[in-house]
Amino acid sequence: MTKYSFLQPYTFEIKNITLKNSVVIQPMTERMSFEDGTVTSDETAYYAQHTGGAGMFITAVANVNSLGKGFEGELSIADDRFLPGLSDLASSIKKNGTKAIIQIFSAGRMSSTAILRGKQPVSASAIPAIRADSETPRELSEEEVEQTIKDFGAATKRAIEAGFDGIELHGANTYLLQQFFSPHSNRRNDKWGGSLEKRMKFPLAVIKEATKVIEKYAKKPFLLGYRISPEELEEPGITLDDTLQFIDQLKQTKIDYLHVSQSDVWRTPLRDESSRQIVNEALKKRISNAFPMIVVGNLKTPADAEKASESFDLVALGHESLWEPKWVQKITNNEESAIRYSIAKSDLADLGIKPSFMDQIADTMGGYANMFKEEK
Ligand SMILES: Cc1cc2nc3c(=O)[nH]c(=O)nc-3n(C[C@H](O)[C@H](O)[C@H](O)COP(=O)(O)O)c2cc1C
């Protein structure tokens, strides 16, 4: 009997899919794809090296159409020609029983004319993001909104064909699904915007389309996850109450899990500094066992994961999984003292982290100075 509850298997009851443990590896954009989004052998090697321990591994995000690209070196699932590479990617992850989930999105306004090779980024409305160098996007026409929903469906079908065990819709971190939900980026007056209810329509339509495709094409149980960011700092922006109401709607859908993107599992509300409420606890209470919740944010040690696992269904590792591909195995083998909690430049080649990925990681850590431990 293990001393850690996060090492216990987890079963998604409705689909009857069992994860060998309750640890998830988070989606992390590695910018190692070819320019057009085709999977590279560097990518499959990275995933093959880092998988095998956790119950479920979520890939870097893949764009569902060419206007949805948000980064150089990003994966694409926008066309059938990507299928051979995506099949290799799925196989490289599905080792020792680890389930492979592919995260899919459109970046919307979080892109640029440079990344889109001369095309203007798109969004719910023509409102730029509040960040340095952001560009004013073009508002998607109603026809384009309908087409984007279909593109999410076509991407889901490709994920099934490539042999993944599920998809995760990336509704977090300010990308297109969140842009439709947000009152900052969505100022539309048609059926896709105006009220909170209408701002939920695009994410719900995408979920419905993905569900339809899964029911039609998946020959074995296939998971449908949804990732959210519970709040936005912008004014106007997504409030915790908006998200709680969105959860009420998600409970009417067939999603298999909700993945909450936060920098700290135990964070209190962004928009109300006086509140001591733990955001994840409020979300969990509202979900009330309708579907499981994955929590993330600064989980590093087995003790961190255990504490989170006592309150939530599945616990996910981000940065820590980059430095320590054998995190689960070391715990299982009673080698906890050998877990790596930092990285040195000399570790990068061994860990399969290429320069473009390194840049991406450094960006998330406020620069290289914070990324590398002191080297003797
Ligand atoms: C290099 C890097 C790339 C990331 N790319 C994605 C991504 O493609 N999709 C996504 O939802 N989150 C992405 N994230 C956010 C992580 O999934 C996670 O939420 C974040 O790192 C916080 O968890 P941690 O404290 O355990 O690292 C990325 C994070 C990092 C470090």
The ligand as a Tripos MOL2 file, in Angstrom:
@<TRIPOS>MOLECULE
LIG
   31    33     1     0     0
SMALL
NO_CHARGES

@<TRIPOS>ATOM
      1 C1          7.0960   26.1580  -21.1670 C.3       1 LIG1
      2 C2          5.6340   26.2170  -20.8340 C.ar      1 LIG1
      3 C3          4.6960   26.1010  -21.8490 C.ar      1 LIG1
      4 C4          3.3290   26.0940  -21.5390 C.ar      1 LIG1
      5 N1          2.4250   25.8570  -22.5490 N.ar      1 LIG1
      6 C5          1.1200   25.6540  -22.2340 C.ar      1 LIG1
      7 C6          0.2040   25.1750  -23.2030 C.ar      1 LIG1
      8 O1          0.5560   24.8570  -24.3430 O.2       1 LIG1
      9 N2         -1.0890   25.0450  -22.8300 N.ar      1 LIG1
     10 C7         -1.5200   25.3390  -21.5620 C.ar      1 LIG1
     11 O2         -2.7050   25.1870  -21.2630 O.2       1 LIG1
     12 N3         -0.6680   25.7500  -20.6180 N.ar      1 LIG1
     13 C8          0.6430   25.8950  -20.9070 C.ar      1 LIG1
     14 N4          1.5320   26.2300  -19.9170 N.ar      1 LIG1
     15 C9          1.0550   26.4070  -18.5320 C.3       1 LIG1
     16 C10         1.2090   25.1170  -17.7550 C.3       1 LIG1
     17 O3          0.3500   24.1170  -18.2670 O.3       1 LIG1
     18 C11         0.9100   25.3150  -16.2410 C.3       1 LIG1
     19 O4         -0.4230   25.7440  -16.0770 O.3       1 LIG1
     20 C12         1.8540   26.2850  -15.5610 C.3       1 LIG1
     21 O5          3.1980   25.9740  -15.8740 O.3       1 LIG1
     22 C13         1.6920   26.2760  -14.0290 C.3       1 LIG1
     23 O6          1.9870   25.0300  -13.4690 O.3       1 LIG1
     24 P1          3.3830   24.7140  -12.7040 P.3       1 LIG1
     25 O7          3.4830   25.7030  -11.5960 O.co2     1 LIG1
     26 O8          3.2400   23.3030  -12.2020 O.co2     1 LIG1
     27 O9          4.4770   24.8550  -13.6930 O.co2     1 LIG1
     28 C14         2.9070   26.2650  -20.2020 C.ar      1 LIG1
     29 C15         3.8550   26.3990  -19.1960 C.ar      1 LIG1
     30 C16         5.2090   26.3570  -19.4880 C.ar      1 LIG1
     31 C17         6.1980   26.4100  -18.3720 C.3       1 LIG1
@<TRIPOS>BOND
     1     1     2 1
     2     2     3 ar
     3     2    30 ar
     4     3     4 ar
     5     4     5 ar
     6     4    28 ar
     7     5     6 ar
     8     6     7 ar
     9     6    13 1
    10     7     8 2
    11     7     9 ar
    12     9    10 ar
    13    10    11 2
    14    10    12 ar
    15    12    13 ar
    16    13    14 ar
    17    14    15 1
    18    14    28 ar
    19    15    16 1
    20    16    17 1
    21    16    18 1
    22    18    19 1
    23    18    20 1
    24    20    21 1
    25    20    22 1
    26    22    23 1
    27    23    24 1
    28    24    25 2
    29    24    26 1
    30    24    27 1
    31    28    29 ar
    32    29    30 ar
    33    30    31 1
@<TRIPOS>SUBSTRUCTURE
     1 LIG1         1 GROUP 0 **** ****
